Amino acid sequence: MAIIGVSNYGSVYENTYASSRKEAAKKEETKETAATQKSTDEEYLKNLQKQFPNMKLQLGYGVNAKNDGKVDVLNINPKLLEKMQNDPKAAKEYTQRLKDVETAHKYVDSFFAATGSTVVCRHAYLDANGNYSNFTVSVRKDALNEKLRKEAQENAEKRIEKSRENACENAEQLAEKMEEKAGESEKPDERKVAEEAETTVQNKAERLLEERMADSKDGTISLNDTDIRTIIEAVQGEDAGKTTVKEQAQVGANLDLKI
């Protein structure tokens, strides 16, 4: 008489064993794929790093406590890095975004320095969609003596006052120009309008940082994606102004004038 139970048990054992082997192979394959992707990401990041001598790029899923005490470190979500590797358009877009962020960081550092503070830590992060976030910690420079502290404070107050004055002036000027242009048919002066817009953006960026500093009790401020875009626009406005001045100075520089 055949022992059916033993036969069934053997069949179940074989199926279970085969299934476990298949699962183990699948896990091993997943590990190998992940290791390969990580190696590829690290190589791509290494090449990308060459374009940013003033900023350290790292892979990460958010801010990293290991970056405490560091200023020029930015974590990039691996999924964003993967997009950059697989899409040339995305690579161009986010590489430029990184350059803008690097420049914006310099702007923020310069602003703090003008108020007598120095940035001692910055946790920066770009998520999977390229959105930016950070928090920055600044402290008063211990090396500053009382006289320099006073000068720094006066400088900060002047910047704040100047920013407010410019904001008021711009608002009044824009209102006057709107009234003037309402009765005119000629084309508006695009260059003047651009200069006014630039000044407004710069004031907006300065006021943003001033407000963050005013709200901070321990020198820590946080900036989100909208904030950094405002700062980037201010920096680009400044650069555009410098380029215009440079081009104007070059016009006619090589003309051979004779009387």
Backbone bond lengths (Angstrom), bond angles and torsions (degrees), N, CA, C in turn:
res aa  C-N    CA-C-N  psi(-1)  N-CA   C-N-CA  omega(-1)  CA-C   N-CA-C  phi
1 M - - - 1.470 - - 1.518 108.66 -
2 A 1.327 115.16 132.64 1.479 120.49 -177.80 1.512 110.03 -75.81
3 I 1.318 114.90 142.27 1.471 120.51 177.02 1.528 107.94 -94.95
4 I 1.335 115.47 95.82 1.463 121.64 -174.21 1.519 111.63 -65.98
5 G 1.326 115.99 -38.23 1.466 120.07 -177.80 1.513 112.77 -58.00
6 V 1.325 116.41 -41.37 1.465 120.91 -179.63 1.514 110.38 -64.96
7 S 1.338 116.07 -41.51 1.471 121.12 179.90 1.521 110.81 -62.22
8 N 1.341 115.27 -45.87 1.470 119.55 179.41 1.522 110.84 -63.16
9 Y 1.330 116.24 -40.88 1.466 120.91 -179.42 1.524 109.88 -61.75
10 G 1.354 115.57 -42.99 1.463 119.12 -179.96 1.503 111.74 -63.51
11 S 1.331 117.23 -38.11 1.460 121.84 -179.92 1.524 110.74 -66.25
12 V 1.334 115.96 -44.12 1.470 120.89 178.89 1.526 110.40 -62.61
13 Y 1.340 115.20 -41.74 1.476 120.34 -180.00 1.530 110.90 -60.79
14 E 1.359 113.67 -45.74 1.462 118.05 -179.15 1.527 111.65 -63.01
15 N 1.336 116.43 -41.74 1.461 120.62 179.49 1.527 111.50 -64.67
16 T 1.344 115.22 -43.18 1.466 120.30 179.27 1.515 110.90 -63.80
17 Y 1.327 115.80 -42.83 1.467 120.89 -179.71 1.529 110.58 -63.33
18 A 1.339 115.70 -44.50 1.468 120.40 179.93 1.526 110.83 -63.80
19 S 1.341 114.97 -41.42 1.468 119.62 179.93 1.526 111.44 -64.41
20 S 1.346 116.65 -42.27 1.458 120.71 179.94 1.527 111.49 -65.66
21 R 1.336 115.38 -37.83 1.465 120.00 177.73 1.530 110.55 -65.03
22 K 1.331 115.29 -40.88 1.461 120.55 179.12 1.524 110.84 -64.72
23 E 1.336 115.68 -40.82 1.471 120.80 179.72 1.525 110.89 -66.55
24 A 1.333 115.31 -40.43 1.463 120.21 179.00 1.526 110.95 -64.27
25 A 1.342 115.43 -41.46 1.470 120.21 178.59 1.522 110.92 -64.59
26 K 1.350 115.31 -38.26 1.458 120.35 179.53 1.532 110.63 -65.20
27 K 1.336 115.97 -42.98 1.463 120.28 178.57 1.525 111.11 -63.82
28 E 1.323 115.23 -40.13 1.462 120.14 179.78 1.526 110.63 -64.79
29 E 1.329 114.75 -40.71 1.461 119.53 177.95 1.525 111.15 -64.66
30 T 1.346 116.02 -39.73 1.466 120.79 178.56 1.522 110.44 -63.76
31 K 1.335 116.21 -41.66 1.462 120.76 178.69 1.521 110.84 -63.05
32 E 1.336 115.81 -42.15 1.462 119.85 179.72 1.527 111.13 -65.30
33 T 1.346 115.65 -40.43 1.466 120.36 178.97 1.526 110.54 -64.01
34 A 1.347 115.32 -43.76 1.460 120.17 179.47 1.532 110.89 -63.50
35 A 1.321 116.23 -40.71 1.465 120.67 179.79 1.525 110.49 -65.15
36 T 1.343 115.55 -40.41 1.465 120.25 178.94 1.521 110.82 -65.18
37 Q 1.358 115.57 -43.00 1.464 120.30 179.44 1.520 110.87 -63.94
38 K 1.328 116.17 -41.11 1.460 120.33 179.05 1.521 110.79 -62.84
39 S 1.312 116.51 -42.35 1.457 121.37 178.67 1.526 110.64 -63.15
40 T 1.346 115.30 -41.16 1.467 120.43 178.73 1.520 110.79 -65.06
41 D 1.344 116.11 -43.42 1.471 121.23 178.63 1.523 110.98 -60.30
42 E 1.318 115.74 -44.87 1.463 120.42 -177.99 1.533 111.26 -64.41
43 E 1.324 116.30 -38.16 1.464 120.46 178.98 1.531 110.30 -67.96
44 Y 1.333 115.65 -42.33 1.470 120.25 178.75 1.534 109.97 -64.24
45 L 1.343 115.68 -43.22 1.463 120.55 179.78 1.530 110.66 -63.02
46 K 1.318 115.87 -37.21 1.465 121.13 179.27 1.529 110.72 -62.03
47 N 1.317 116.38 -43.10 1.469 120.99 178.33 1.527 111.53 -70.13
48 L 1.335 115.37 -37.45 1.465 120.12 178.46 1.523 110.80 -65.69
49 Q 1.320 115.53 -36.41 1.467 121.30 -178.88 1.535 112.20 -57.70
50 K 1.310 117.50 -29.54 1.466 121.53 -177.45 1.525 112.26 -61.36
51 Q 1.331 116.70 -21.71 1.465 120.68 179.97 1.526 112.15 -86.65
52 F 1.341 116.51 -5.34 1.465 119.81 -175.42 1.530 110.91 -130.81
53 P 1.328 117.24 74.41 1.461 120.63 -177.91 1.527 113.51 -66.89
54 N 1.354 116.80 -19.57 1.465 120.41 -176.78 1.524 113.34 -103.73
55 M 1.335 116.87 9.84 1.458 119.60 -179.10 1.528 109.58 -146.38
56 K 1.313 116.78 133.29 1.462 122.54 179.85 1.521 109.37 -91.61
57 L 1.353 116.89 121.48 1.454 122.01 179.44 1.525 110.27 -98.16
58 Q 1.349 115.98 137.18 1.463 121.43 179.91 1.524 110.11 -138.72
59 L 1.336 116.30 154.73 1.455 121.24 172.37 1.525 108.90 -82.78
60 G 1.317 117.21 138.54 1.460 119.34 179.14 1.514 111.42 -176.77
61 Y 1.331 115.61 164.24 1.461 121.45 -178.78 1.528 112.22 -107.87
62 G 1.304 117.30 18.78 1.452 121.53 179.15 1.512 109.43 162.47
63 V 1.326 116.42 -166.29 1.455 120.05 177.17 1.526 108.43 -69.20
64 N 1.312 115.92 151.00 1.459 121.31 -174.50 1.517 110.25 -124.10
65 A 1.336 116.57 122.74 1.464 120.99 -179.48 1.529 111.90 -61.57
66 K 1.332 116.62 -20.95 1.460 119.62 178.76 1.523 111.65 -67.70
67 N 1.332 115.85 -14.94 1.455 120.11 179.51 1.524 112.65 -87.95
68 D 1.333 117.28 3.67 1.465 119.92 177.07 1.523 109.13 -56.43
69 G 1.317 115.50 133.83 1.457 119.70 -179.53 1.518 113.00 86.94
70 K 1.350 116.87 -1.88 1.457 121.35 177.97 1.530 109.32 -110.85
71 V 1.327 115.65 150.66 1.463 120.20 -175.90 1.527 112.32 -111.45
72 D 1.300 117.35 -48.60 1.461 121.10 -171.36 1.522 112.69 -99.44
73 V 1.337 117.44 52.95 1.463 122.94 178.82 1.527 108.82 -121.44
74 L 1.331 116.54 133.88 1.456 120.94 179.24 1.523 109.77 -133.61
75 N 1.330 116.09 126.47 1.463 121.82 178.06 1.529 109.89 -89.16
76 I 1.326 115.80 136.00 1.460 121.71 179.29 1.525 108.93 -117.08
77 N 1.311 116.93 129.53 1.458 120.86 177.78 1.530 109.93 -62.31
78 P 1.338 118.90 132.49 1.464 121.75 -179.25 1.528 113.86 -55.57
79 K 1.347 116.91 -33.07 1.460 119.81 179.46 1.518 111.38 -66.60
80 L 1.339 116.82 -35.00 1.466 120.27 176.79 1.526 109.82 -67.70
81 L 1.308 115.96 -40.34 1.460 120.35 179.03 1.534 110.37 -64.39
82 E 1.334 115.39 -35.75 1.467 119.80 178.35 1.529 110.66 -65.83
83 K 1.340 116.44 -38.98 1.459 120.61 176.56 1.521 110.43 -59.94
84 M 1.310 115.88 -43.76 1.457 121.17 -178.18 1.527 111.50 -63.76
85 Q 1.322 115.67 -35.25 1.466 119.63 -179.56 1.522 112.37 -72.77
86 N 1.330 116.63 -33.13 1.461 120.62 -173.49 1.530 114.29 -96.35
87 D 1.335 116.46 -11.33 1.469 120.08 -176.47 1.528 109.82 -135.30
88 P 1.338 117.74 108.06 1.473 120.79 -179.61 1.526 113.22 -56.35
89 K 1.333 116.26 -35.70 1.462 119.92 179.00 1.523 110.84 -65.15
90 A 1.335 116.41 -43.23 1.462 121.22 178.02 1.523 110.08 -66.07
91 A 1.317 116.79 -37.68 1.464 120.96 179.30 1.523 110.25 -60.91
92 K 1.313 116.57 -44.06 1.463 120.86 179.66 1.526 111.32 -66.40
93 E 1.319 115.78 -44.37 1.465 120.98 -178.22 1.531 111.91 -62.16
94 Y 1.330 116.69 -48.27 1.462 119.20 -174.06 1.527 112.56 -81.81
95 T 1.319 117.61 -23.27 1.466 119.42 173.03 1.525 109.20 -66.26
96 Q 1.338 115.78 -41.68 1.459 119.84 176.75 1.521 110.66 -65.48
97 R 1.315 116.07 -36.61 1.478 119.64 179.27 1.524 109.94 -64.09
98 L 1.310 116.94 -40.00 1.466 121.00 177.40 1.530 110.69 -63.11
99 K 1.317 116.13 -40.17 1.470 119.96 178.26 1.523 110.27 -63.96
100 D 1.330 116.38 -41.38 1.469 120.45 178.58 1.523 110.75 -64.31
101 V 1.326 116.53 -40.54 1.466 120.59 179.07 1.524 110.28 -64.07
102 E 1.319 116.58 -42.64 1.464 120.52 179.14 1.528 110.81 -59.46
103 T 1.327 116.46 -42.80 1.462 121.50 178.64 1.525 110.89 -67.24
104 A 1.336 116.46 -39.38 1.463 120.68 179.09 1.525 111.10 -63.74
105 H 1.329 116.81 -36.77 1.463 120.74 177.35 1.533 110.37 -60.63
106 K 1.321 116.57 -41.36 1.466 120.57 178.95 1.530 110.07 -63.67
107 Y 1.321 116.12 -38.48 1.466 120.90 178.67 1.525 110.37 -62.37
108 V 1.323 115.89 -45.53 1.466 120.70 179.84 1.531 110.57 -63.27
109 D 1.331 116.75 -44.30 1.468 121.04 179.21 1.523 111.03 -60.89
110 S 1.325 115.56 -41.37 1.460 121.00 179.96 1.528 110.42 -65.36
111 F 1.317 116.00 -39.45 1.460 120.13 179.34 1.525 110.88 -63.83
112 F 1.320 116.25 -44.91 1.463 120.24 178.63 1.527 110.69 -62.25
113 A 1.325 116.54 -42.23 1.468 120.84 -179.13 1.524 110.59 -60.82
114 A 1.336 116.69 -37.47 1.465 120.87 -178.99 1.521 111.58 -67.82
115 T 1.323 117.23 -21.36 1.464 120.88 179.27 1.532 112.07 -98.70
116 G 1.341 116.07 8.56 1.463 119.49 176.99 1.513 114.44 87.27
117 S 1.326 117.65 13.37 1.464 121.03 179.78 1.525 109.65 -116.56
118 T 1.314 115.64 165.74 1.459 120.19 175.43 1.525 108.94 -135.72
119 V 1.325 116.95 141.30 1.463 121.97 179.74 1.523 108.93 -78.59
120 V 1.329 116.79 124.69 1.465 121.15 -178.40 1.527 112.56 -109.48
121 C 1.343 116.47 -14.05 1.466 119.47 -179.80 1.525 109.28 -157.65
122 R 1.327 115.80 139.31 1.453 119.96 175.36 1.531 109.12 -145.18
123 H 1.316 116.71 118.78 1.461 122.24 174.18 1.532 106.60 -98.63
124 A 1.329 118.06 110.63 1.458 122.00 -179.73 1.523 110.09 -118.90
125 Y 1.339 115.65 148.94 1.469 119.76 -174.36 1.523 110.89 -153.04
126 L 1.354 116.48 136.72 1.457 123.08 170.71 1.523 107.23 -111.97
127 D 1.339 116.71 122.26 1.467 119.17 -177.33 1.533 111.38 -81.80
128 A 1.322 116.77 -171.73 1.464 121.86 -174.94 1.522 112.75 -62.55
129 N 1.334 116.92 -22.25 1.462 121.43 179.84 1.533 112.86 -101.97
130 G 1.329 115.99 7.08 1.457 119.47 178.49 1.513 113.94 83.67
131 N 1.341 117.51 9.15 1.466 120.93 178.28 1.526 110.31 -77.55
132 Y 1.311 115.69 140.63 1.466 121.95 -173.56 1.527 111.57 -102.25
133 S 1.319 116.04 146.30 1.466 121.40 172.04 1.529 108.18 -154.34
134 N 1.312 115.92 152.96 1.467 119.43 177.04 1.512 111.06 -164.55
135 F 1.315 115.68 168.11 1.460 119.75 161.87 1.522 106.91 -136.02
136 T 1.309 114.12 142.16 1.461 121.66 -174.20 1.526 109.55 -121.99
137 V 1.322 115.93 138.56 1.463 121.20 178.44 1.524 108.33 -116.38
138 S 1.325 115.74 128.52 1.458 120.74 178.45 1.525 109.70 -126.35
139 V 1.323 116.08 155.77 1.465 121.25 177.64 1.522 109.16 -138.06
140 R 1.311 114.08 157.17 1.456 119.01 173.78 1.520 108.79 -70.57
141 K 1.302 116.98 139.33 1.453 120.86 -179.57 1.527 109.79 -69.99
142 D 1.334 116.67 120.35 1.454 120.51 -179.99 1.522 112.19 -65.60
143 A 1.323 115.95 -24.28 1.461 119.54 -177.43 1.524 112.67 -73.17
144 L 1.317 116.59 -16.47 1.458 118.85 -179.61 1.525 110.64 -70.75
145 N 1.320 116.20 129.20 1.466 118.67 175.00 1.528 108.61 -82.47
146 E 1.321 116.02 178.93 1.456 120.45 -174.73 1.518 112.11 -61.46
147 K 1.322 116.81 -36.50 1.465 120.39 -179.15 1.523 110.39 -66.34
148 L 1.345 116.33 -45.34 1.449 119.84 -179.46 1.526 111.72 -68.06
149 R 1.331 115.39 -33.71 1.463 119.12 176.86 1.534 110.20 -62.67
150 K 1.323 115.00 -42.32 1.455 119.96 -179.31 1.524 110.26 -64.70
151 E 1.338 115.44 -42.74 1.462 119.98 178.90 1.529 110.94 -63.23
152 A 1.319 115.51 -40.58 1.462 120.09 179.71 1.529 110.87 -64.12
153 Q 1.334 115.57 -41.29 1.458 120.38 179.23 1.522 110.80 -65.21
154 E 1.334 116.23 -42.32 1.462 120.71 178.29 1.526 110.23 -63.94
155 N 1.313 115.49 -39.62 1.462 120.31 178.75 1.517 110.84 -62.41
156 A 1.332 115.99 -43.23 1.465 120.95 178.79 1.520 110.94 -62.94
157 E 1.340 116.55 -43.23 1.462 120.66 179.79 1.517 111.50 -64.48
158 K 1.341 116.01 -38.46 1.465 120.25 178.37 1.526 110.86 -64.72
159 R 1.352 115.24 -40.42 1.467 119.12 178.96 1.528 110.62 -62.63
160 I 1.332 114.96 -43.08 1.454 119.28 -179.71 1.523 110.92 -64.06
161 E 1.341 115.78 -46.06 1.458 120.86 -179.33 1.520 111.15 -64.07
162 K 1.345 115.56 -42.74 1.469 120.36 179.64 1.513 110.17 -63.53
163 S 1.317 116.34 -40.72 1.461 121.16 179.56 1.526 110.48 -61.34
164 R 1.329 116.57 -42.47 1.457 120.75 179.58 1.526 111.33 -67.28
165 E 1.338 115.82 -41.61 1.457 120.13 179.55 1.528 110.73 -62.32
166 N 1.334 114.91 -45.09 1.460 119.25 -179.73 1.519 111.29 -62.67
167 A 1.331 115.30 -39.04 1.456 119.58 179.71 1.523 110.55 -62.31
168 C 1.349 116.23 -43.24 1.470 120.72 179.37 1.528 110.73 -66.06
169 E 1.345 115.03 -44.72 1.460 119.88 -179.36 1.524 110.90 -61.83
170 N 1.333 115.27 -43.02 1.462 119.04 -179.44 1.521 111.46 -63.04
171 A 1.333 115.35 -41.05 1.463 119.52 179.87 1.526 110.37 -63.21
172 E 1.349 116.21 -43.58 1.465 120.60 -179.75 1.526 111.07 -66.71
173 Q 1.344 115.29 -43.78 1.465 119.90 -178.87 1.523 111.36 -63.71
174 L 1.329 115.76 -43.11 1.452 119.08 179.69 1.527 111.31 -64.13
175 A 1.337 116.08 -38.15 1.463 120.07 178.56 1.526 110.53 -65.03
176 E 1.363 116.17 -43.27 1.462 120.59 179.22 1.517 111.12 -63.47
177 K 1.310 116.41 -42.98 1.467 120.34 -178.71 1.526 111.36 -65.70
178 M 1.330 115.42 -36.45 1.459 118.34 178.23 1.526 110.41 -63.69
179 E 1.343 115.92 -38.14 1.466 120.15 178.63 1.523 110.58 -68.49
180 E 1.354 115.53 -41.70 1.460 120.14 -179.59 1.517 111.09 -64.78
181 K 1.327 116.37 -45.82 1.458 120.79 -176.76 1.529 111.92 -69.66
182 A 1.337 115.69 -22.34 1.461 118.44 -179.51 1.520 111.05 -63.76
183 G 1.361 116.42 -30.04 1.466 120.55 -179.25 1.501 113.22 -99.80
184 E 1.326 118.10 8.41 1.458 121.60 -178.72 1.527 110.14 -118.61
185 S 1.316 115.57 150.76 1.464 120.19 179.80 1.516 111.83 -105.64
186 E 1.343 117.45 -11.33 1.459 120.08 -177.53 1.517 111.40 -73.31
187 K 1.313 116.22 159.90 1.463 122.94 -177.92 1.522 109.80 -69.30
188 P 1.336 120.35 134.68 1.468 121.87 -179.98 1.522 111.54 -66.41
189 D 1.332 115.07 154.97 1.462 120.94 178.47 1.524 108.19 -72.98
190 E 1.332 116.94 101.53 1.463 121.57 -174.82 1.518 111.63 -63.24
191 R 1.328 116.64 -34.01 1.459 119.98 -177.82 1.534 111.05 -66.71
192 K 1.340 116.69 -42.41 1.459 120.13 179.79 1.520 110.73 -66.72
193 V 1.325 115.09 -39.98 1.466 119.13 178.88 1.520 109.79 -61.79
194 A 1.348 116.46 -40.73 1.466 121.37 179.91 1.523 110.38 -64.78
195 E 1.345 117.00 -41.32 1.465 120.75 179.88 1.527 110.58 -63.77
196 E 1.322 115.78 -40.16 1.470 119.86 179.70 1.529 109.97 -65.77
197 A 1.316 116.15 -42.47 1.462 120.47 179.10 1.519 110.65 -63.28
198 E 1.350 116.06 -39.90 1.463 120.83 179.89 1.522 110.75 -62.07
199 T 1.349 115.63 -47.14 1.460 119.87 -179.83 1.521 111.13 -60.87
200 T 1.322 115.54 -40.38 1.457 120.27 179.91 1.528 111.01 -62.08
201 V 1.336 116.98 -43.57 1.462 121.27 179.55 1.522 110.84 -64.28
202 Q 1.351 116.88 -42.24 1.461 120.30 179.31 1.522 110.73 -62.50
203 N 1.342 116.45 -43.19 1.460 119.78 177.61 1.519 111.31 -62.42
204 K 1.331 115.73 -38.06 1.459 120.40 -179.68 1.522 110.61 -63.77
205 A 1.334 116.88 -41.02 1.460 121.16 179.41 1.523 110.93 -66.20
206 E 1.332 116.35 -43.18 1.461 119.87 179.79 1.523 111.18 -65.47
207 R 1.327 116.14 -43.08 1.466 119.46 179.17 1.527 110.78 -63.31
208 L 1.326 115.91 -36.83 1.468 120.57 177.65 1.520 110.69 -57.80
209 L 1.331 117.17 -50.31 1.460 121.17 -179.45 1.528 111.37 -67.75
210 E 1.328 116.48 -37.10 1.468 119.85 178.50 1.528 110.95 -62.43
211 E 1.328 115.76 -42.04 1.463 120.23 179.36 1.528 111.33 -66.08
212 R 1.334 116.44 -41.14 1.465 119.88 178.14 1.528 110.59 -62.54
213 M 1.320 116.25 -40.78 1.466 120.39 179.89 1.524 110.73 -67.72
214 A 1.332 115.93 -40.38 1.463 120.30 -179.36 1.527 111.39 -64.25
215 D 1.335 116.34 -35.22 1.469 121.09 -179.07 1.525 112.75 -80.00
216 S 1.333 116.22 -16.49 1.465 120.46 -176.89 1.526 111.27 -83.13
217 K 1.322 115.98 134.20 1.459 120.62 178.99 1.526 112.18 -101.94
218 D 1.343 116.00 -17.90 1.468 118.81 -177.15 1.528 112.87 -126.27
219 G 1.344 115.91 15.13 1.459 119.34 179.24 1.507 114.34 85.73
220 T 1.355 116.94 7.08 1.462 120.66 -179.02 1.526 110.37 -101.60
221 I 1.323 117.00 128.87 1.459 120.90 175.58 1.528 108.79 -127.89
222 S 1.324 116.16 154.94 1.462 121.43 177.56 1.521 109.49 -119.76
223 L 1.324 115.95 139.97 1.457 121.80 177.69 1.524 108.81 -124.99
224 N 1.338 116.44 134.56 1.456 119.61 177.58 1.528 110.01 -104.65
225 D 1.314 116.28 -171.67 1.459 120.51 -175.25 1.527 111.72 -63.91
226 T 1.326 117.37 -39.21 1.464 120.89 179.07 1.526 110.74 -65.28
227 D 1.337 116.68 -40.63 1.464 121.38 179.24 1.527 111.44 -61.05
228 I 1.329 116.06 -47.01 1.467 118.95 -176.01 1.517 110.52 -68.15
229 R 1.321 117.75 -30.62 1.460 120.27 176.95 1.527 110.42 -67.07
230 T 1.324 117.21 -37.40 1.458 121.23 177.23 1.526 110.54 -62.91
231 I 1.323 116.19 -43.16 1.460 121.18 179.22 1.527 110.94 -66.80
232 I 1.323 116.59 -40.75 1.465 120.79 178.78 1.526 110.10 -61.81
233 E 1.339 117.25 -41.23 1.461 120.78 178.33 1.526 110.88 -62.77
234 A 1.333 116.59 -38.73 1.460 120.50 178.96 1.526 110.79 -64.69
235 V 1.325 116.61 -43.38 1.464 120.99 179.39 1.521 110.57 -64.19
236 Q 1.318 116.42 -43.31 1.465 120.39 179.63 1.519 110.55 -64.52
237 G 1.342 116.36 -34.68 1.461 120.15 177.04 1.512 111.91 -65.52
238 E 1.337 116.02 -41.21 1.457 120.49 177.66 1.520 110.68 -63.82
239 D 1.326 116.51 -44.47 1.461 120.90 -179.33 1.522 111.18 -63.31
240 A 1.346 116.25 -38.85 1.460 120.13 179.57 1.521 110.36 -64.75
241 G 1.347 115.89 -38.47 1.457 120.50 178.59 1.508 111.80 -64.18
242 K 1.341 116.21 -41.91 1.458 120.42 179.10 1.518 110.98 -64.99
243 T 1.323 117.30 -38.78 1.462 121.66 179.73 1.515 111.01 -64.71
244 T 1.344 115.70 -40.82 1.465 120.38 179.80 1.519 110.90 -62.93
245 V 1.347 115.93 -44.45 1.466 120.50 179.62 1.517 110.49 -62.89
246 K 1.324 116.60 -41.60 1.457 121.26 -179.31 1.517 110.68 -63.61
247 E 1.341 117.01 -42.81 1.454 120.97 -179.76 1.518 110.85 -66.02
248 Q 1.327 116.93 -38.14 1.457 120.16 178.75 1.518 110.90 -64.23
249 A 1.326 116.98 -38.20 1.462 120.60 -178.57 1.522 110.94 -68.05
250 Q 1.342 115.98 -29.00 1.455 119.64 -177.65 1.519 112.41 -81.53
251 V 1.318 118.23 -21.66 1.452 120.77 -178.37 1.529 109.93 -64.61
252 G 1.311 117.10 123.37 1.450 121.16 178.41 1.506 114.31 81.26
253 A 1.336 117.80 0.83 1.469 120.71 -175.86 1.502 111.58 -64.87
254 N 1.326 118.32 -30.01 1.466 121.20 -176.05 1.525 113.07 -104.23
255 L 1.340 117.48 11.70 1.461 119.87 179.49 1.512 110.87 -73.70
256 D 1.305 117.04 137.82 1.475 122.78 179.09 1.518 107.32 -95.53
257 L 1.336 116.95 95.84 1.465 121.53 -176.40 1.520 110.28 -84.59
258 K 1.321 115.79 133.52 1.456 120.46 178.65 1.532 109.30 -129.20
259 I 1.344 115.60 143.16 1.480 119.72 179.14 1.532 108.11 -109.70
